């Protein structure tokens, strides 16, 4: 009687074929070696057949998604059998897999005097089939179950009556939806100059609260929650540092409001003309130092100042800003520009 060894590729063959594999292997001779190879997810699906047929599991660890670690482990196990490391030595090796990569392994085993029986689905490559001594096509075991289901009469599904929500719940839901809609309502400053001033003040407050050290992605996240910023971004696409420049901070010229003349009282004697009191003018707010303007005043060309502003926007921390400045302008200019940026942020 021939000795049979079974090697299963758990990542290529489904556990529903386990009974067919072991039934055919038992018809070839005495099964002396049973081993299955695969990663943890594949072996978990084979738990029931492993316990039923006492298969030896061989766990493999894949460093990445597309590595064929299990295939290599199966090849090593087959070569150990050929070298006589397992007793008794098998005369027939059953390889349960539809992978044509085992074709070279089959040829090597047959050269060593061991017959190879391949077992896979009907989608198996012709090269893999001809490389084996014989090949068995695994059949889906669900054919009989499908026929038995057709013989059984179909049970009608129970009718479900549509549930009607009580009127009280509908009223509560309407009130909650109205509250949520009112919470989502946002107020946008009606004038362009007012929106720019609010965005500028918001950025300066955030920088001041963090001593001028704030990652750009954190500033973007906070600005996106500001209604005025979202409204302005739909029209201008400005960068955060652009709101700190004098050109952007300058309020837009708006049309003066029409002044209505007061009606003259009807009196015999004309009343002495009174000069209108001048309206109190708001005191100008001091502007924070602009990094671009300071850099230009320090001797940096306008193009270089713009590049420095972009570096500050794209960098996440002060160290990253300094490293990028060194790459672009050199160590000496990088230190000078970094000091100017600190002065603009109010750190020095």
DRENSEDO-749010 format. One record per residue: x, z, y of N, C-alpha, C, O in turn. Coordinates in steps of 0.02 Angstrom, whole numbers, plus 50000, padded with zeros to 5 digits. Layout:
! residues N
XZYXZYXZYXZY
...
***
This chain:
! residues 348
500435000049940500005000050000500445000050062500955003550064
500254996150113500654995550175500535001550220499985004450222
501065003350256501015008550307500855005250374501165000250393
500365008050409500115005050472500225009850529500095015850523
500475007250585500545011050647500095007950700500065001850706
499745012150738499285009850790499555011850858499675017750870
499645006950902499865008150970499325005351017499154999451013
499055009751062498485007851104498695008051177498995012951200
498525002851214498615002551286497975005051319497505001151327
497955011451339497335014451365497125011351431496535011651449
497595008451469497425005451533497174998251526496994995151577
497144995651465496924988751455496334988251407495964983351409
496244993251363495714993151313495244998951326495475004551339
494594997651323494095002851335493995007051272494095004651217
493805013451281493705017851223493115015851178493065018351122
492675011451202492105009451159492335005251100491955004351052
492965002751101493224998751045493625003050995493925000250949
493625009551003494035013850959493835013250886494255012750842
493175013350873492955012950803493165006450771493375006450713
493115000750807493324994350778494074994250764494284991650712
494474997150810495194997150801495395000950738495784998450697
495125006950730495335011150673495015008850607495305009750554
494425005850611494125003250549494524997450522494654997150462
494744992850565495144987150542495834989450520496104986850471
496134994250557496794996650537496784999950469497244999150430
496245003750454496185006950388496115001950332496315003250276
495834996050347495764990850295496434987550279496494984150228
496944988450323497594985350312498054989750270498514987250238
497934996350269498355000850231498285007950256497775009650287
498785012050242498755019150262499025019750333499585017650348
498625022750377498825023750447499285029850450499075035450437
499925028650466500425034050467500635035950538500965041050547
500445031950587500645033450656500105031050704499895025250700
499875035550750499345033750798499565036450867499665042450875
499625032050915499855034250981499505029951035499405023951025
499335033151091498995029751147499395031151211499625036751222
499465026051253499885026351313499445024951374499025020551373
499565028851428499195027651490499275033251540499545038551524
499045031951602499055037051654498485041951642498085041051597
498455047151684497975052551673497255050051675496845052051634
497095045751723496405043251729496195039351667495635039951644
496645035151641496485031251581496415035551519495965034451478
496855040551512496835044951452496215049351454495945051051401
495975051351513495375055451517494775051751488494335054951458
494745045151497494195041351468494225040951392493715039751360
494805042051364494915041651291494895048551258495105049151200
494665053651291494685060451263494295060751197494555063551148
493695058051195493285058651134493605055051075493655057951021
493835048551082494175045351024494825048751005495005048850946
495195051551054495825054951038495695060850993496065062050945
495175064651007495005070450965494715068350898494845071550847
494335062850897494015060650835494525058050785494475059650726
495015054050808495495050850763496185054050765496655051450736
496255059750801496885063350804497455058750829497975058250797
497335055550885497835050950914498315055050957498115059850990
498945053250954499445056650995499455053551065499635047651072
499265057251118499265054451185499965054551215500345059351207
500135049151250500785048651285500635047351359500465041751378
500695052551400500535052151471501105048751509501695050451499
500935044051553501425040751595501255041951668500665042451686
501765042351710501675043451782501855037051818502415034451811
501385034351857501515028251894501715029951965501335033252001
502305027751988502505029052057502095025352108502055027552166
501795019752089501375016052135500815012752095500805013052033
500355009552131499745006952099499895001252051499545000652000
500384997152066500474990952028501054991351978501264986151952
501324997251963501874997851915501594997951843501075000951831
501944994551796501734994151726502114999251685502424997451635
502085005551705502445010851670502185011751599502585012851553
501535011351589501245012351523501455006751475501585008151416
501505000651498501724995051455502434996151431502594994951373
502864998551477503564999751458503605005351407504005004951360
503205010551415503205016151368502985013851299503255016051248
502485009351296502245006851232502795002751198502885003151137
503164998751236503704994751208504244999251179504504997951125
504405004651215504915009351191504685012651126505075013451079
504035014551122503785017551061503805012751003503955014750947
503665006351014503695001350960504405000350936504524999650876
504885000150982505584999250962505845005350924506275004650880
505605011350941505785017250902505535016650830505885018550783
504925013950822504675012950754505095007850716505235008750657
505315002550751505724997450719506415000250699506704998150649
506665005050740507325007950726507295013250670507805015850651
506705014750645506635019450590506625026750612506765031150571
506445028050676506425035050699505795038650676505755044750682
505305034850650504695037950624504675037050549504835031650523
504495042350513504465042050440503745043550418503445048250444
503475039650371503775033650342503755027750391503325027550435
504215023150384504255017350429503655012850417503465011650360
503345010250469502745006050461502934998950440503464996350459
502494995950400502564988950382502154984450429502314978550439
501634987350458501194983650503501104987850567500994993950563
501154984650625501024988050689500424984650722500434978650736
499914988650735499314986350770499394987950844499464993750862
499394982850886499444983750959498764982050989498564976250990
498404987151013497744986151043497814985051118497884989751156
497814978751138497874976951208497734969451215497844965651169
497474967551274497374960551290497914957751336497854952151361
498444961751347498974959951393499474955351359499774957151308
499574949451386500044944651357500774946651368501224943451340
500904951851409501594954151418501914956751354502524957251350
501494958551304501754961051240501954955351192502114956751134
501934949151216502104943551171502824944051148502964943151088
503294945451194503994946051175504104951851127504524951351082
503744957351136503794963051090503564961151020503884963050971
503014957351016502774955150951503284950850914503394951650854
503604946150951504104941850920504694946050894504954944650840
504904951050933505464955250912505294959350850505714959950805
504684962150846504484965950788504454961550726504664963650672
504194955650733504144951150676504844948850652504954947850593
505304948150700505994946450682506304952150641506724950950597
506104958350655506364964150619506004965450554506154970450520
505544961050534505214961750469504574965750471504324967850419
504284966850531503664970650538503114965850560503194962150609
502554965850524501984961750544501634964850604501594971050610
501374960650648501034963050709500324960450709500204954450702
499844965050715499134963350720498914964950791498894970750811
498754959750830498504960850897497754961650898497404958150861
497504966150940496784967250946496604967551020496844971951056
496194962751042495994962451112495334958951121495024956851072
495114958151183494484954951197494564947351193495114944751183
494004943851200494014936551196494364933351256494484927351256
494534937351307494894934751366495654934951356496024933351402
495884936951297496594937451285496934930651290496644925551269
497534930551317497914924351326498114921451259498234925051210
498144914651255498324911251193499044912851173499194912951113
499484913951221500174915651206500214922251168500604922851121
499814927151187499804933651154499514932951084499734936451038
499024928651075498714927851009499204924750959499264927050902
499544919350980499994915850935500634919750921500964918650871
500814924550966501414928450955501314933550899501804935950870
500694935350884500554940450832500504937050763500384931050758
500594941050711500484938650643499754936850633499594931750603
499314940950659498594939550660498294942850721498574947550749
497724940250743497404942950803496664943950789496334939650761
496404949850811495714951650800495374952350869495624955950912
494824948750878494444949050940493954954950936493544955250891
494014959550984493574965350986492884963251013492834959751063
492354965450978491674963750997491344969651033491474975451018
490914967851081490554973151117490084976751069489674973451037
490124983351064489694986951016488984987951042488584991251008
488824985351101488154986551130487644981351109487084981551134
487804976651064487334971351046486734974251009486164972551024
486874978550958486324981550920485894986050964485274986150958
486214989651007485824994051051485364989951097484804992051111
485614984151120485194979951163484594977251125484044976851153
484694975351060484134972951021483614978351009483014976951010
483844984550997483364989950985482974991551048482384993451045
483294990651106482924991951168482374986751179481844988351204
482514980451159482014975251167481404976551123480844974851141
481524979551063480964980751017480504986151043479904985951029
480764991051078480344996551104479924994051162480174990451205
479274996151163478844994151220479084997551284479295003351284
479044993951338479254996751402478755001851426478155000651426
479005007451447478575012751473478445011651547478915010751586
477805011851567477675010851639477935016751679477875022551659
478205015251735478465020551778477885024251810477395021151831
477935030851815477395034751845477305032851919477775031851956
476675032451937476515030852007476665036852051476515042552035
476945035252107477095040452156476675039452218476665034052248
476325044652235475915044252295476345045452357476755049952359
476245041252406476655042252467476475048852501475895050552511
476995052552516476895059052548476785058052623477145054352656
476285061452648476135061152719476415067352753476275073052734
476815066052802477095071652840476555074852883476165071152914
476515081352885476015084652927476135083053001476685081553022
475585083453038475625081853109476075086653147476395084753196
476105092853124476535097753159477265095753153477635096053201
477475093553093478165091453084478325085353127478875084753154
477835080753133477945074753174478045076753247478465073953282
477655081653270477735083753340478415087153351478735085953402
478625091253302479275094553309479835089453309480315089953348
479785084353265480305079253263480325075353328480865073653352
479745073953357479735070353421480065074453476480425071853518
479935081153476480245085453526481005085753517481375085553566
481235086153453481955086353442482285079853463482835079853492
481955074153448482245067753468482285067153544482765064353571
481775069753578481785069453651482345073853679482675071953728
482455079753648483005084053671483685080753660484125081053703
483765077553600484405074153587484525068453636485085067253659
483975064753653484055059153700484255061653769484645058453803
483965067353789484145070053854484865072653855485205072153906
485095075353797485785077753794486275071953798486815072553826
486085066153767486535060453767486545056853835487005053053848
486055058153877486045054753942486655056953983486815062853987
486995052254012487595053554050487495051254121487105046654134
487845054454166487815052654236488475049254255489015051854242
488415043354286488995039554308488995039554384488475038354416
489565040854414489625040854486489425034054513489685028954489
488975033654564488715027154585489215022754620489145016654617
489725025554654490195021454693490845020654655491055024854615
491175014954668491815013454635492355018454656492735020954614
492385019954720492895024654744492795031654715493275035154700
492175033554707492035040054677492255040454605492515045554583
492125035054567492345034954497493095035354491493355039054449
493455031454533494185031454530494455038454547494915040854515
494155041654598494375048354617494265053354562494685057654549
493695052854528493555057554472494045056454415494295061354386
494185050254398494645048854342495345051254360495685054254319
495565049954422496225052154444496285059754442496785062454418
495775063154468495795070554468495795073254397496125078254383
495425069954352495405072254283496095071654250496315076354217
496435065954260497095064954230497585070154257497965073154219
497585071254324498055076054354497915083154329498385086954317
497285084954320497125091654296497365092554224497625097854207
497285087354182497525087854113498285088554110498545092454070
498645084754152499375085154152499605091954179500075094954154
499255094454231499445100854258499325106554209499715111354205
498775106054171498625111254122499135111554066499215116754034
499485106054054499975105754000500685105054026501135102853989
500785106954087501455106754118501765099854115502375099254108
501355094654121501605087854123501815085054056502045079354053
501735088654002501935086353936501305085353894501015090153867
501105079053889500485077553854500555070953818500715065953851
500445070553752500485064153717499965059253743499415061253762
500145052853743499695047753770499055047353729498515046253757
499105048053662498495047453622498005053153636497405052153631
498265059053653497825064553670497465063253736496875064853744
497845060353784497535058653848497005053353840496475053753871
497125048253798496625043053786495995046053756495435044153774
496075050653709495495053653676495065057453727494445057153724
495385061053773495005064853822494675060153873494115061353894
495025054853892494745050153941494135046553912493665045053949
494145045053848493575041553818492935045653819492385042953813
492995052253827492405056553833492155056853905491635059853918
492515053653952492315053854022491885047754037492125042154030
491245048654058490805042854070491085038054122491045031954114
491365040754178491635036354230492195031954203492245026154222
492625034754158493185030854131492925025254085493165019554089
492435026754043492165021653999491835016054039491905010154023
491475017954093491155012954135491665008554169491575002454173
492205011554194492715007654230493115003354181493324997854200
493235005654119493625001754071493264995454050493584990554030
492594995354053492224989354036492324983754087492184977954073
492584985554146492654980654199493374979454220493544973954243
493814984454214494484983754242495034983554190495544980254200
494954987054133495464987554081496114990654108496664988454089
496054995554152496654998754180496965003554129496615006054084
497605004654135497955009754097497905016454132497805016654193
497985022054096497905028554128498365029554188498145032354238
498995027354184499455028354241499275024054300499485025454356
498885018654290498675014554346498225018354394498205016954454
497855023354368497425027254412497815031854458497545034554506
498465032854444498875037054486499235033154542499545036154586
499195026454540499535022454590499135022554655498515023254653
499465021854713499105022054777498605016454784498075017354814
498755010454755498285004854762497625006354729497095004754755
497655009454670497035011054635496685017054666496075017254668
497085021954690496785028054718496455026754785496035030754806
496635021354821496355020054886495615018554880495435014054841
495185021954915494465020754908494275013854932494545011254981
493805010754897493565004154916493155004554980492815009454993
493194999255018492814998955081492084997855065491894993155031
491685002155092490965001755080490605000455146490835002455199
490034997155141489664995455201489395001855233489125006055199
489475002555300489215008555334488465008755331488125003655332
488225014855329487495015755327487195014255395487505015555447
486595011355396486255009755459486025016055494485735020555463
486165016455560485985022355600485335020855636485285016055674
484855025055625484205024155657484195027855723484395033655728
483955024355775483915027355842483305031855845482765030255821
483425037555875482865042355884482375039755936482595036955986
481725040455926481225038055976481285042056041481375048156040
481215038556097481245041756163480585045356177480055042456168
480625051556200479995055056218479675051956280480025050056327
479035051456279478665048656336478545054056388478085058056384
478995054156439478945059056494478995055356560479255049756565
478745058556609478775055456676479485054756699479685049456725
479875060156690480565059956712481015058556651480915061756599
481485054056656481925052656599482375058556584482665061556629
482435060156522482865065756501483585063556505483745057756491
484025068056523484735066256526484985064256456484825067456406
485385059056456485655056556392486155061556363486595063956398
486075062956302486525067556267486935063556216486685059656176
487585064856221488025061456173487955064556104487965070756097
487885060456052487825063355984488475066655963489025064255976
488375072355931488965075955906489285071955849488935069455805
489955071455850490275067655796490195071155728490235077255724
490075067255677489995070055609490655072755585491175069655595
490645078455553491285081355528491585076755476491265074855427
492215075155486492585070855440492895075055385493185080355398
492845072855323493175076755269493925076555277494225071355293
494215082255263494945082655268495255078555211495035079055154
495765074455226496085070355173496425074855122496795079455139
496295073355059496605077055005497305074454993497405068454990
497785078854986498475076554973498515073154905498255075754855
498825067454903498905063654840499505066254801500025068054829
499405066354736499965068354694500495062854694500325057054702
501125064554687501645059354687501545054554629501435056554572
501575048254644501475042954595502145041254562502625039954598
502185041054494502825039554461503095032754481503695031954490
502665027754486502905021054502503195020754572503725017854583
502845023954620503095023954689503755027754694504215025454728
503795033554660504415037454663504995033654633505555033854658
504865030054578505405026254547505645020654592506245019254597
505165017354626505365011954672505765014854731506265011854752
505535020554757505915023754812506615025954790507075026154830
506675027654726507325029954701507815024254689508385025454670
507595018154699508045012554692507895008154632508255003354620
507385009754593507215005654535506804999654557506355000354598
506944993854529506524987954546505804989054522505664993254479
505364985354553504654986154536504524984654463504124988054430
504864979354436504764977754365504994983454320504674985154270
505574986454338505824992054298505344998054303505235001454253
505064999254363504595004854370503985003754327503725008454297
503744997554323503164996154281503334997354207502925000054170
503934995254186504144996354117504175003754100503975005854046
504425007654148504475014954136503775017954129503665022254087
503315015554171502625018054166502325016354098501975020454068
502455010254074502195008254007502515012553952502165014453905
503165014053959503495018353909503165025253906503065028053852
503005027953965502685034553968501995034353934501785039153902
501645028753942500965028253913500995027653838500585030453802
501495023853813501525022453741501855028053701501765028353640
502245032453733502615037653697502185043853688501745045253728
502335047553634501935053453617502205059853647501825064553656
502865060253663503135066353691503725064553736503915058753742
504005069753768504545068753817505175066053784505535062053813
505325068353722505925066053688505875058553674506375054953682
505275056153652505195049053639505265044953703505545039453701
505025047553760505105044053824505845043353841506065037953861
506225048753833506935048553851507315043653806507755040053829
507155043653741507515039153695507375031853712507835027653709
506745030253730506585023353747506915021353814507135015653823
506945026153861507275024653925508015023153914508295018753945
508335026953869509045025753855509155018853825509645015453842
508705016653780508785010153750508715004553801509064999453798
508255005453849508115000153897508595000153956508834994853977
508745006253984509115006554047509805009854041510195009554088
509965012953984510595016453978510505023953992509995026054017
511025027853975510975035053978510915037554050510505041854065
511325034954094511335037454163510675036254198510385040854227
510425030054196509795028554229509215032054194508735034054227
509265032954128508725036454091508655043554116508095045954125
509215047154126509175053954151508885054254222508485058554238
509095049454264508845049354333508085048054334507715051354370
507855043154293507145041554292506735047254261506175048454282
507015050554212506655056154181506565061854230506035065054230
507075063154272507015068454322506475066654373506095071054395
506435060254392505925058154440505225058954409504755061054443
505165057454344504515058254311504315065654308503725067254315
504805070054298504645077154298504395079454367503935083454372
504715076854419504485078654487503785076054498503385079454531
503615070154472502945067454481502425071654445501855072354468
502625074654388502165078854350502145086054376501765090154350
502545087654427502545094354455502945099354417502825105354423
503435097154377503845101754339504465103954378504755109154362
504675100154426505275101954464505145101254538505595102554578
***
